[in-house]
């Protein structure tokens, strides 16, 4: 794995571990249902894109 890929992975894991479930649930109720659905779709697309880049 290249050094930049490793740094991206570390940053992604750091962000993922930084968000606790309570923060996420609190954000869902503040932002609303549609905002949350869009956010989940974007995060899913980001994860798919990152995994496809690392498979090369």
PQR file with spaces between the fields and no chain letter, atoms N, CA, C, O and H, PARSE charges and radii, in Angstrom:
ATOM       1  N    UNK     1       0.844   -1.168    0.000 -0.4000 1.5000
ATOM       2  CA   UNK     1       0.000    0.000    0.000 -0.0000 2.0000
ATOM       3  C    UNK     1       0.894    1.237    0.000  0.5500 1.7000
ATOM       4  O    UNK     1       1.877    1.313    0.737 -0.5500 1.4000
ATOM       5  N    UNK     2       0.540    2.181   -0.823 -0.4000 1.5000
ATOM       6  CA   UNK     2       1.320    3.411   -0.876 -0.0000 2.0000
ATOM       7  C    UNK     2       1.152    4.206    0.412  0.5500 1.7000
ATOM       8  O    UNK     2       0.214    3.996    1.181 -0.5500 1.4000
ATOM       9  H    UNK     2      -0.258    2.119   -1.422  0.4000 1.0000
ATOM      10  N    UNK     3       2.080    5.117    0.621 -0.4000 1.5000
ATOM      11  CA   UNK     3       2.058    5.904    1.849 -0.0000 2.0000
ATOM      12  C    UNK     3       0.812    6.789    1.917  0.5500 1.7000
ATOM      13  O    UNK     3       0.215    6.929    2.985 -0.5500 1.4000
ATOM      14  H    UNK     3       2.842    5.287   -0.004  0.4000 1.0000
ATOM      15  N    UNK     4       0.412    7.389    0.786 -0.4000 1.5000
ATOM      16  CA   UNK     4      -0.775    8.244    0.800 -0.0000 2.0000
ATOM      17  C    UNK     4      -2.037    7.423    1.078  0.5500 1.7000
ATOM      18  O    UNK     4      -2.952    7.899    1.751 -0.5500 1.4000
ATOM      19  H    UNK     4       0.897    7.275   -0.081  0.4000 1.0000
ATOM      20  N    UNK     5      -2.088    6.190    0.562 -0.4000 1.5000
ATOM      21  CA   UNK     5      -3.230    5.324    0.834 -0.0000 2.0000
ATOM      22  C    UNK     5      -3.315    4.951    2.298  0.5500 1.7000
ATOM      23  O    UNK     5      -4.403    4.865    2.868 -0.5500 1.4000
ATOM      24  H    UNK     5      -1.345    5.804    0.015  0.4000 1.0000
ATOM      25  N    UNK     6      -2.160    4.731    2.901 -0.4000 1.5000
ATOM      26  CA   UNK     6      -2.130    4.409    4.325 -0.0000 2.0000
ATOM      27  C    UNK     6      -2.597    5.600    5.153  0.5500 1.7000
ATOM      28  O    UNK     6      -3.318    5.432    6.137 -0.5500 1.4000
ATOM      29  H    UNK     6      -1.276    4.801    2.437  0.4000 1.0000
ATOM      30  N    UNK     7      -2.191    6.792    4.759 -0.4000 1.5000
ATOM      31  CA   UNK     7      -2.616    7.989    5.493 -0.0000 2.0000
ATOM      32  C    UNK     7      -4.127    8.198    5.352  0.5500 1.7000
ATOM      33  O    UNK     7      -4.785    8.602    6.311 -0.5500 1.4000
ATOM      34  H    UNK     7      -1.606    6.929    3.960  0.4000 1.0000
ATOM      35  N    UNK     8      -4.679    7.929    4.170 -0.4000 1.5000
ATOM      36  CA   UNK     8      -6.122    8.047    3.978 -0.0000 2.0000
ATOM      37  C    UNK     8      -6.861    7.038    4.846  0.5500 1.7000
ATOM      38  O    UNK     8      -7.895    7.353    5.435 -0.5500 1.4000
ATOM      39  H    UNK     8      -4.144    7.601    3.391  0.4000 1.0000
ATOM      40  N    UNK     9      -6.332    5.838    4.920 -0.4000 1.5000
ATOM      41  CA   UNK     9      -6.965    4.808    5.738 -0.0000 2.0000
ATOM      42  C    UNK     9      -6.940    5.194    7.215  0.5500 1.7000
ATOM      43  O    UNK     9      -7.934    5.024    7.921 -0.5500 1.4000
ATOM      44  H    UNK     9      -5.492    5.582    4.441  0.4000 1.0000
ATOM      45  N    UNK    10      -5.823    5.706    7.674 -0.4000 1.5000
ATOM      46  CA   UNK    10      -5.712    6.136    9.071 -0.0000 2.0000
ATOM      47  C    UNK    10      -6.677    7.278    9.356  0.5500 1.7000
ATOM      48  O    UNK    10      -7.322    7.297   10.405 -0.5500 1.4000
ATOM      49  H    UNK    10      -5.015    5.844    7.101  0.4000 1.0000
ATOM      50  N    UNK    11      -6.784    8.234    8.431 -0.4000 1.5000
ATOM      51  CA   UNK    11      -7.706    9.358    8.616 -0.0000 2.0000
ATOM      52  C    UNK    11      -9.151    8.867    8.642  0.5500 1.7000
ATOM      53  O    UNK    11      -9.947    9.320    9.465 -0.5500 1.4000
ATOM      54  H    UNK    11      -6.260    8.219    7.579  0.4000 1.0000
ATOM      55  N    UNK    12      -9.490    7.950    7.749 -0.4000 1.5000
ATOM      56  CA   UNK    12     -10.847    7.416    7.690 -0.0000 2.0000
ATOM      57  C    UNK    12     -11.203    6.679    8.975  0.5500 1.7000
ATOM      58  O    UNK    12     -12.300    6.848    9.508 -0.5500 1.4000
ATOM      59  H    UNK    12      -8.844    7.583    7.081  0.4000 1.0000
ATOM      60  N    UNK    13     -10.282    5.866    9.471 -0.4000 1.5000
ATOM      61  CA   UNK    13     -10.527    5.141   10.718 -0.0000 2.0000
ATOM      62  C    UNK    13     -10.623    6.094   11.903  0.5500 1.7000
ATOM      63  O    UNK    13     -11.432    5.884   12.807 -0.5500 1.4000
ATOM      64  H    UNK    13      -9.391    5.728    9.038  0.4000 1.0000
ATOM      65  N    UNK    14      -9.805    7.133   11.902 -0.4000 1.5000
ATOM      66  CA   UNK    14      -9.856    8.116   12.982 -0.0000 2.0000
ATOM      67  C    UNK    14     -11.193    8.833   13.034  0.5500 1.7000
ATOM      68  O    UNK    14     -11.743    9.061   14.112 -0.5500 1.4000
ATOM      69  H    UNK    14      -9.148    7.303   11.168  0.4000 1.0000
ATOM      70  N    UNK    15     -11.715    9.186   11.864 -0.4000 1.5000
ATOM      71  CA   UNK    15     -13.016    9.849   11.814 -0.0000 2.0000
ATOM      72  C    UNK    15     -14.112    8.882   12.250  0.5500 1.7000
ATOM      73  O    UNK    15     -15.016    9.250   13.000 -0.5500 1.4000
ATOM      74  H    UNK    15     -11.269    9.001   10.989  0.4000 1.0000
ATOM      75  N    UNK    16     -14.021    7.653   11.775 -0.4000 1.5000
ATOM      76  CA   UNK    16     -15.033    6.656   12.129 -0.0000 2.0000
ATOM      77  C    UNK    16     -15.062    6.345   13.610  0.5500 1.7000
ATOM      78  O    UNK    16     -16.133    6.185   14.195 -0.5500 1.4000
ATOM      79  H    UNK    16     -13.287    7.354   11.166  0.4000 1.0000
ATOM      80  N    UNK    17     -13.903    6.260   14.213 -0.4000 1.5000
ATOM      81  CA   UNK    17     -13.846    5.968   15.641 -0.0000 2.0000
ATOM      82  C    UNK    17     -14.188    7.190   16.482  0.5500 1.7000
ATOM      83  O    UNK    17     -14.588    7.058   17.639 -0.5500 1.4000
ATOM      84  H    UNK    17     -13.033    6.390   13.737  0.4000 1.0000
ATOM      85  N    UNK    18     -14.033    8.375   15.909 -0.4000 1.5000
ATOM      86  CA   UNK    18     -14.328    9.602   16.642 -0.0000 2.0000
ATOM      87  C    UNK    18     -15.817    9.839   16.828  0.5500 1.7000
ATOM      88  O    UNK    18     -16.223   10.538   17.757 -0.5500 1.4000
ATOM      89  H    UNK    18     -13.708    8.483   14.969  0.4000 1.0000
ATOM      90  N    UNK    19     -16.630    9.266   15.957 -0.4000 1.5000
ATOM      91  CA   UNK    19     -18.073    9.444   16.061 -0.0000 2.0000
ATOM      92  C    UNK    19     -18.663    8.312   16.888  0.5500 1.7000
ATOM      93  O    UNK    19     -18.671    7.157   16.461 -0.5500 1.4000
ATOM      94  H    UNK    19     -16.300    8.699   15.203  0.4000 1.0000
ATOM      95  N    UNK    20     -19.149    8.644   18.057 -0.4000 1.5000
ATOM      96  CA   UNK    20     -19.802    7.621   18.874 -0.0000 2.0000
ATOM      97  C    UNK    20     -21.253    7.488   18.441  0.5500 1.7000
ATOM      98  O    UNK    20     -21.782    8.360   17.751 -0.5500 1.4000
ATOM      99  H    UNK    20     -19.143    9.582   18.404  0.4000 1.0000
ATOM     100  N    UNK    21     -21.886    6.421   18.836 -0.4000 1.5000
ATOM     101  CA   UNK    21     -23.271    6.189   18.422 -0.0000 2.0000
ATOM     102  C    UNK    21     -24.217    7.248   18.984  0.5500 1.7000
ATOM     103  O    UNK    21     -25.202    7.597   18.333 -0.5500 1.4000
ATOM     104  H    UNK    21     -21.457    5.713   19.396  0.4000 1.0000
ATOM     105  N    UNK    22     -23.939    7.758   20.163 -0.4000 1.5000
ATOM     106  CA   UNK    22     -24.795    8.793   20.744 -0.0000 2.0000
ATOM     107  C    UNK    22     -24.732   10.076   19.928  0.5500 1.7000
ATOM     108  O    UNK    22     -25.748   10.743   19.737 -0.5500 1.4000
ATOM     109  H    UNK    22     -23.139    7.474   20.692  0.4000 1.0000
ATOM     110  N    UNK    23     -23.545   10.424   19.447 -0.4000 1.5000
ATOM     111  CA   UNK    23     -23.407   11.613   18.610 -0.0000 2.0000
ATOM     112  C    UNK    23     -24.179   11.450   17.309  0.5500 1.7000
ATOM     113  O    UNK    23     -24.826   12.386   16.839 -0.5500 1.4000
ATOM     114  H    UNK    23     -22.719    9.882   19.602  0.4000 1.0000
ATOM     115  N    UNK    24     -24.107   10.269   16.737 -0.4000 1.5000
ATOM     116  CA   UNK    24     -24.799   10.018   15.473 -0.0000 2.0000
ATOM     117  C    UNK    24     -26.307   10.084   15.663  0.5500 1.7000
ATOM     118  O    UNK    24     -27.002   10.710   14.862 -0.5500 1.4000
ATOM     119  H    UNK    24     -23.581    9.509   17.118  0.4000 1.0000
ATOM     120  N    UNK    25     -26.823    9.451   16.706 -0.4000 1.5000
ATOM     121  CA   UNK    25     -28.266    9.453   16.960 -0.0000 2.0000
ATOM     122  C    UNK    25     -28.750   10.866   17.269  0.5500 1.7000
ATOM     123  O    UNK    25     -29.819   11.266   16.808 -0.5500 1.4000
ATOM     124  H    UNK    25     -26.259    8.942   17.356  0.4000 1.0000
ATOM     125  N    UNK    26     -27.987   11.617   18.033 -0.4000 1.5000
ATOM     126  CA   UNK    26     -28.354   13.002   18.319 -0.0000 2.0000
ATOM     127  C    UNK    26     -28.393   13.840   17.058  0.5500 1.7000
ATOM     128  O    UNK    26     -29.270   14.688   16.895 -0.5500 1.4000
ATOM     129  H    UNK    26     -27.118   11.292   18.407  0.4000 1.0000
ATOM     130  N    UNK    27     -27.453   13.607   16.175 -0.4000 1.5000
ATOM     131  CA   UNK    27     -27.423   14.330   14.903 -0.0000 2.0000
ATOM     132  C    UNK    27     -28.600   13.974   14.011  0.5500 1.7000
ATOM     133  O    UNK    27     -29.101   14.822   13.272 -0.5500 1.4000
ATOM     134  H    UNK    27     -26.741   12.918   16.307  0.4000 1.0000
ATOM     135  N    UNK    28     -29.045   12.724   14.076 -0.4000 1.5000
ATOM     136  CA   UNK    28     -30.196   12.290   13.277 -0.0000 2.0000
ATOM     137  C    UNK    28     -31.431   13.078   13.679  0.5500 1.7000
ATOM     138  O    UNK    28     -32.175   13.548   12.817 -0.5500 1.4000
ATOM     139  H    UNK    28     -28.638   12.035   14.676  0.4000 1.0000
ATOM     140  N    UNK    29     -31.654   13.225   14.961 -0.4000 1.5000
ATOM     141  CA   UNK    29     -32.850   13.923   15.409 -0.0000 2.0000
ATOM     142  C    UNK    29     -32.772   15.419   15.145  0.5500 1.7000
ATOM     143  O    UNK    29     -33.801   16.061   14.936 -0.5500 1.4000
ATOM     144  H    UNK    29     -31.050   12.843   15.661  0.4000 1.0000
ATOM     145  N    UNK    30     -31.581   15.981   15.151 -0.4000 1.5000
ATOM     146  CA   UNK    30     -31.440   17.409   14.871 -0.0000 2.0000
ATOM     147  C    UNK    30     -31.578   17.707   13.384  0.5500 1.7000
ATOM     148  O    UNK    30     -32.224   18.688   13.014 -0.5500 1.4000
ATOM     149  H    UNK    30     -30.744   15.460   15.321  0.4000 1.0000
ATOM     150  N    UNK    31     -30.993   16.891   12.532 -0.4000 1.5000
ATOM     151  CA   UNK    31     -30.946   17.176   11.101 -0.0000 2.0000
ATOM     152  C    UNK    31     -32.223   16.770   10.370  0.5500 1.7000
ATOM     153  O    UNK    31     -32.598   17.412    9.389 -0.5500 1.4000
ATOM     154  H    UNK    31     -30.469   16.094   12.833  0.4000 1.0000
ATOM     155  N    UNK    32     -32.879   15.746   10.816 -0.4000 1.5000
ATOM     156  CA   UNK    32     -34.076   15.279   10.131 -0.0000 2.0000
ATOM     157  C    UNK    32     -33.810   14.013    9.350  0.5500 1.7000
ATOM     158  O    UNK    32     -32.664   13.639    9.099 -0.5500 1.4000
ATOM     159  H    UNK    32     -32.574   15.224   11.613  0.4000 1.0000
ATOM     160  N    UNK    33     -34.902   13.360    8.969 -0.4000 1.5000
ATOM     161  CA   UNK    33     -34.791   12.049    8.340 -0.0000 2.0000
ATOM     162  C    UNK    33     -34.143   12.118    6.960  0.5500 1.7000
ATOM     163  O    UNK    33     -33.260   11.313    6.666 -0.5500 1.4000
ATOM     164  H    UNK    33     -35.833   13.664    9.173  0.4000 1.0000
ATOM     165  N    UNK    34     -34.552   13.050    6.109 -0.4000 1.5000
ATOM     166  CA   UNK    34     -34.020   13.084    4.743 -0.0000 2.0000
ATOM     167  C    UNK    34     -32.548   13.442    4.717  0.5500 1.7000
ATOM     168  O    UNK    34     -31.787   12.898    3.917 -0.5500 1.4000
ATOM     169  H    UNK    34     -35.269   13.705    6.348  0.4000 1.0000
ATOM     170  N    UNK    35     -32.147   14.338    5.573 -0.4000 1.5000
ATOM     171  CA   UNK    35     -30.719   14.680    5.648 -0.0000 2.0000
ATOM     172  C    UNK    35     -29.906   13.461    6.049  0.5500 1.7000
ATOM     173  O    UNK    35     -28.807   13.244    5.537 -0.5500 1.4000
ATOM     174  H    UNK    35     -32.765   14.781    6.223  0.4000 1.0000
ATOM     175  N    UNK    36     -30.441   12.673    6.956 -0.4000 1.5000
ATOM     176  CA   UNK    36     -29.744   11.472    7.409 -0.0000 2.0000
ATOM     177  C    UNK    36     -29.662   10.427    6.299  0.5500 1.7000
ATOM     178  O    UNK    36     -28.629    9.779    6.134 -0.5500 1.4000
ATOM     179  H    UNK    36     -31.334   12.849    7.372  0.4000 1.0000
ATOM     180  N    UNK    37     -30.737   10.258    5.542 -0.4000 1.5000
ATOM     181  CA   UNK    37     -30.720    9.298    4.437 -0.0000 2.0000
ATOM     182  C    UNK    37     -29.684    9.702    3.396  0.5500 1.7000
ATOM     183  O    UNK    37     -28.950    8.853    2.890 -0.5500 1.4000
ATOM     184  H    UNK    37     -31.577   10.784    5.676  0.4000 1.0000
ATOM     185  N    UNK    38     -29.618   10.986    3.073 -0.4000 1.5000
ATOM     186  CA   UNK    38     -28.625   11.474    2.110 -0.0000 2.0000
ATOM     187  C    UNK    38     -27.220   11.268    2.655  0.5500 1.7000
ATOM     188  O    UNK    38     -26.324   10.859    1.917 -0.5500 1.4000
ATOM     189  H    UNK    38     -30.214   11.676    3.484  0.4000 1.0000
ATOM     190  N    UNK    39     -27.020   11.545    3.932 -0.4000 1.5000
ATOM     191  CA   UNK    39     -25.703   11.364    4.545 -0.0000 2.0000
ATOM     192  C    UNK    39     -25.282    9.896    4.523  0.5500 1.7000
ATOM     193  O    UNK    39     -24.126    9.594    4.225 -0.5500 1.4000
ATOM     194  H    UNK    39     -27.748   11.877    4.532  0.4000 1.0000
ATOM     195  N    UNK    40     -26.192    8.988    4.830 -0.4000 1.5000
ATOM     196  CA   UNK    40     -25.876    7.559    4.811 -0.0000 2.0000
ATOM     197  C    UNK    40     -25.520    7.113    3.397  0.5500 1.7000
ATOM     198  O    UNK    40     -24.594    6.323    3.212 -0.5500 1.4000
ATOM     199  H    UNK    40     -27.130    9.234    5.072  0.4000 1.0000
ATOM     200  N    UNK    41     -26.245    7.611    2.400 -0.4000 1.5000
ATOM     201  CA   UNK    41     -25.943    7.259    1.007 -0.0000 2.0000
ATOM     202  C    UNK    41     -24.562    7.771    0.611  0.5500 1.7000
ATOM     203  O    UNK    41     -23.811    7.066   -0.062 -0.5500 1.4000
ATOM     204  H    UNK    41     -26.997    8.253    2.550  0.4000 1.0000
ATOM     205  N    UNK    42     -24.221    8.990    1.023 -0.4000 1.5000
ATOM     206  CA   UNK    42     -22.902    9.544    0.702 -0.0000 2.0000
ATOM     207  C    UNK    42     -21.785    8.759    1.384  0.5500 1.7000
ATOM     208  O    UNK    42     -20.752    8.495    0.770 -0.5500 1.4000
ATOM     209  H    UNK    42     -24.831    9.563    1.570  0.4000 1.0000
ATOM     210  N    UNK    43     -21.981    8.389    2.635 -0.4000 1.5000
ATOM     211  CA   UNK    43     -20.962    7.612    3.350 -0.0000 2.0000
ATOM     212  C    UNK    43     -20.807    6.238    2.700  0.5500 1.7000
ATOM     213  O    UNK    43     -19.689    5.746    2.551 -0.5500 1.4000
ATOM     214  H    UNK    43     -22.821    8.603    3.134  0.4000 1.0000
ATOM     215  N    UNK    44     -21.913    5.622    2.317 -0.4000 1.5000
ATOM     216  CA   UNK    44     -21.842    4.335    1.627 -0.0000 2.0000
ATOM     217  C    UNK    44     -21.093    4.435    0.307  0.5500 1.7000
ATOM     218  O    UNK    44     -20.293    3.560   -0.025 -0.5500 1.4000
ATOM     219  H    UNK    44     -22.822    6.021    2.439  0.4000 1.0000
ATOM     220  N    UNK    45     -21.351    5.503   -0.448 -0.4000 1.5000
ATOM     221  CA   UNK    45     -20.639    5.709   -1.713 -0.0000 2.0000
ATOM     222  C    UNK    45     -19.154    5.943   -1.465  0.5500 1.7000
ATOM     223  O    UNK    45     -18.315    5.466   -2.229 -0.5500 1.4000
ATOM     224  H    UNK    45     -22.000    6.214   -0.178  0.4000 1.0000
ATOM     225  N    UNK    46     -18.828    6.668   -0.411 -0.4000 1.5000
ATOM     226  CA   UNK    46     -17.422    6.920   -0.077 -0.0000 2.0000
ATOM     227  C    UNK    46     -16.710    5.624    0.295  0.5500 1.7000
ATOM     228  O    UNK    46     -15.582    5.390   -0.138 -0.5500 1.4000
ATOM     229  H    UNK    46     -19.510    7.056    0.210  0.4000 1.0000
ATOM     230  N    UNK    47     -17.350    4.792    1.084 -0.4000 1.5000
ATOM     231  CA   UNK    47     -16.749    3.510    1.470 -0.0000 2.0000
ATOM     232  C    UNK    47     -16.559    2.631    0.236  0.5500 1.7000
ATOM     233  O    UNK    47     -15.514    1.997    0.085 -0.5500 1.4000
ATOM     234  H    UNK    47     -18.267    4.982    1.437  0.4000 1.0000
ATOM     235  N    UNK    48     -17.558    2.586   -0.649 -0.4000 1.5000
ATOM     236  CA   UNK    48     -17.444    1.802   -1.876 -0.0000 2.0000
ATOM     237  C    UNK    48     -16.293    2.312   -2.738  0.5500 1.7000
ATOM     238  O    UNK    48     -15.520    1.520   -3.278 -0.5500 1.4000
ATOM     239  H    UNK    48     -18.406    3.101   -0.526  0.4000 1.0000
ATOM     240  N    UNK    49     -16.180    3.628   -2.867 -0.4000 1.5000
ATOM     241  CA   UNK    49     -15.113    4.227   -3.672 -0.0000 2.0000
ATOM     242  C    UNK    49     -13.743    3.913   -3.075  0.5500 1.7000
ATOM     243  O    UNK    49     -12.812    3.571   -3.805 -0.5500 1.4000
ATOM     244  H    UNK    49     -16.808    4.271   -2.429  0.4000 1.0000
ATOM     245  N    UNK    50     -13.616    4.026   -1.757 -0.4000 1.5000
ATOM     246  CA   UNK    50     -12.327    3.748   -1.117 -0.0000 2.0000
ATOM     247  C    UNK    50     -11.934    2.284   -1.265  0.5500 1.7000
ATOM     248  O    UNK    50     -10.771    1.979   -1.529 -0.5500 1.4000
ATOM     249  H    UNK    50     -14.372    4.304   -1.165  0.4000 1.0000
ATOM     250  N    UNK    51     -12.885    1.383   -1.097 -0.4000 1.5000
ATOM     251  CA   UNK    51     -12.538   -0.032   -1.234 -0.0000 2.0000
ATOM     252  C    UNK    51     -12.181   -0.379   -2.674  0.5500 1.7000
ATOM     253  O    UNK    51     -11.313   -1.220   -2.908 -0.5500 1.4000
ATOM     254  H    UNK    51     -13.829    1.631   -0.882  0.4000 1.0000
ATOM     255  N    UNK    52     -12.835    0.253   -3.637 -0.4000 1.5000
ATOM     256  CA   UNK    52     -12.495   -0.029   -5.035 -0.0000 2.0000
ATOM     257  C    UNK    52     -11.119    0.525   -5.388  0.5500 1.7000
ATOM     258  O    UNK    52     -10.429   -0.050   -6.230 -0.5500 1.4000
ATOM     259  H    UNK    52     -13.540    0.937   -3.447  0.4000 1.0000
ATOM     260  N    UNK    53     -10.705    1.617   -4.772 -0.4000 1.5000
ATOM     261  CA   UNK    53      -9.380    2.180   -5.040 -0.0000 2.0000
ATOM     262  C    UNK    53      -8.280    1.318   -4.434  0.5500 1.7000
ATOM     263  O    UNK    53      -7.199    1.209   -5.014 -0.5500 1.4000
ATOM     264  H    UNK    53     -11.266    2.085   -4.088  0.4000 1.0000
ATOM     265  N    UNK    54      -8.528    0.712   -3.294 -0.4000 1.5000
ATOM     266  CA   UNK    54      -7.497   -0.089   -2.634 -0.0000 2.0000
ATOM     267  C    UNK    54      -7.354   -1.474   -3.255  0.5500 1.7000
ATOM     268  O    UNK    54      -6.348   -2.144   -3.023 -0.5500 1.4000
ATOM     269  H    UNK    54      -9.405    0.800   -2.823  0.4000 1.0000
ATOM     270  N    UNK    55      -8.321   -1.913   -4.029 -0.4000 1.5000
ATOM     271  CA   UNK    55      -8.242   -3.233   -4.658 -0.0000 2.0000
ATOM     272  C    UNK    55      -7.312   -3.250   -5.857  0.5500 1.7000
ATOM     273  O    UNK    55      -6.873   -4.321   -6.274 -0.5500 1.4000
ATOM     274  H    UNK    55      -9.139   -1.369   -4.217  0.4000 1.0000
ATOM     275  N    UNK    56      -7.003   -2.101   -6.416 -0.4000 1.5000
ATOM     276  CA   UNK    56      -6.153   -2.034   -7.615 -0.0000 2.0000
ATOM     277  C    UNK    56      -4.769   -2.468   -7.354  0.5500 1.7000
ATOM     278  O    UNK    56      -3.940   -2.467   -8.264 -0.5500 1.4000
ATOM     279  H    UNK    56      -7.360   -1.230   -6.076  0.4000 1.0000
